[in-house]
Amino acid sequence: MKKIILFYFILLAISSCVNVNLSRSRLTDQIKSFDSFLFLYSNEDGNFEEWNEESFNQILKSSFNGSEQESKRETFSYYLRKHLKDKKIYSADQVFTGKSTVDYADFMATIEHIKFDGILLIHDKGNLRKDQVSMETRSSKSYTAYQIFLIDKLNYKYSWVGDFEAEANEMQEVPKIYQQVVKELVSKLDQNGFLK
């Protein structure tokens, strides 16, 4: 009986693993410390090329504060606050209460009155499948991909960009993926000198 219980706990531990990889990152020559952030989340299709009206309209306008993404946004926000304990985090619903769609000019005018150093944008790229070939076997795995940007409020240029891939088994709870993504993000930002 003890062997069965031990086997069950080992199986449970293995099945609860989340693997998060930073597949690519870029940072600028300008490294500065950020003490406060505006957190934005989007799961819209497309690529966020640079901070401008076109990218805002494509990626953020209808989704950064929408009710469809509220649960994901709140979960990411919770883990950001947990892992960035001494930093101030503003989330979109704190700043834009009751507004699901905001045009670019109103967005920019509103955030100019908030004291924060940078924008943390998590762009959920959705589920991706990757084929892996080893020896004579071929397998396919499912990943959730995130592109995360740290944008300086002074010039609205990227200070850091990272592409994350999170893999979990089918039994894994989604919040654990978010926690691991944020944990890895905070580690990378700290290593690069953005969280002194």
N, C-alpha and C positions, 0 to 999 in steps of 0.2 A: 504493500500500500504506500509506503514511504517513497518508493521508486516512482510510482505513478504520480504522486503529488510533486516530487522533484522534477520529473519530466514535464509536467504541466506548467510549472513556473518557468522552466527554461524555455519552453515553447512560447509562453506569454512574453517573456523578455525579448526573444528574437523577433516575435511578430510586432513588437511595439517600436522597432527601430525606425528612425527617420534619417535619411542620408541627404544632406544639403551640400552642394558643391558650388563654389564660385567658379564659373567656367571662363569668365573674362572680366577684366576691370581696367578702367582708364582713370587716370587722375591728371589734373592740370599741374602746372609749375607752381601755382599759388596755393600754398597750404596754410590754412589758418584754423584756429580753434572755433568751433561752433558751440554756443551755450543754449540756444533755443531754436526750435524747429516748428514749421508749419507742416503737418503731415497730410499728404494727399494720396488717394488710392484710386486706381482706375483699372477696369478690365476691358476697355474698348479695343477693337482691332486697330492695327496700324502701328506705326513707329513714332516715338517721341524724339524728333531730331534735335530741336533746340527750343528754348523758351521764347515763343512768339505766338501771335494770335492764331495762326494757322494750326500749329501743333496743339494749342489749347483747345480750339474748337473741335479738332479731330479726336483727341484723347481724353480731355478733361471736362469740357463744357457740360455734357449731359450726364456724366457719371461720377464726378468727384464727390458729390453730396447726395446722390440718388438713394432712394429707399431700397432698391434692389441690392445694393452693395453694402448696406448698413451693417450687417452682421460681420462681414469680412473686415470692413473698416474698423469697427469697434474692437475686434479681436487683435488685429495688427496694432492698433492704438494702445491697447492694454499692454501688449508685450513690449512695445517701444518705451512706454512709461516705466515698465518694470526693469528693463535692461539699461535705460538711460536715466537712472534714478535722480541724479543731480542736474538734469537738463529739463528745461521747460518744453513741453510738447503741446502745441495747439492742433486740434483736429478740425477738419472742415466743418463738421456740424456745430462746433463751438463758435466758429467765426461767421458761418452762413446759416444761421438757424432758420429752419422753415423754408429754405430755398433749395430746390433740387437742380435748377438750371440757372446759371449766372453767365452773362456775357463777359467777354474779356476785359472791357473797359471798367465795368463794375467790379469785377474780381480784383483787378490791379488797384483800383481806387480804395477798395476795402482793406486789402492787405497792407497798403502803405501806412495805415494807421495802427498796425499791430507791431509790437516790438518782438522781432525774432531775427535770427541770423541767417537761417537757411531753410530751404524747402526740401523735405524728404518725400520723394514721389515713388510710390511702389506701383509699377505697371505690371499687372497680372497678365501674362501672355497665354495663359490657358494650359491645357494638357497637350503634351507632345509625346510622340512615340519614337523610340530609338531602337534600331536594330543592332544587335551585337553578334559578331561572328567570332567564334573561337574554335580552333581545330576544324572539325567538320560539323559543328552544331551552330545553329542560328537561333537566337532568341530575341524577343522584343520586350522592352520595358516602357512603362509609362512614367513620365515626369511632369511636374508642374513647373512652369518657367516663370521667372520674375525678372524684370529689368528695373533696377533701383537707381535713382538719381539723387545726388546731393547737389542742390542748386544754391549758389550764393545770392542772398537778397540784394546785395549792393549792386551787382551788375547782371543778375539773372543768367549767369553762365554756369556750366557744370563745373563743380569742384571734383566730383568723383562719380563714376558710373560703374555699376556692376551687374553682370548677368548671373543669376542664380538658377540652379535646377534642384528641385526637391523631389526625392523619391521616397515613397512609403508603400508598404504593402496595403492590400485592400482592406484590412481590418483596422488600419491606422486612423486615428481621429485627426481631422483637419487642423484643429488648433495646435497640435504638436508640430505640424509642418510650419505653421506661422511662427511659432515660438523658435524653432530651429533656424528659420530664415532670418528672423530679427537678431537672434544671438550671433549668428555668423556675420550679419551686417555690422552690428556694433563692434565686433572684434576687428573687422577689416577697417572700419572708420577709425578706431582707436590706434591700430597698427600704423595707419597712414598719417596720424597726427591731427585728426580733425576733432578729437574729443578731449583735449588736454584740460 
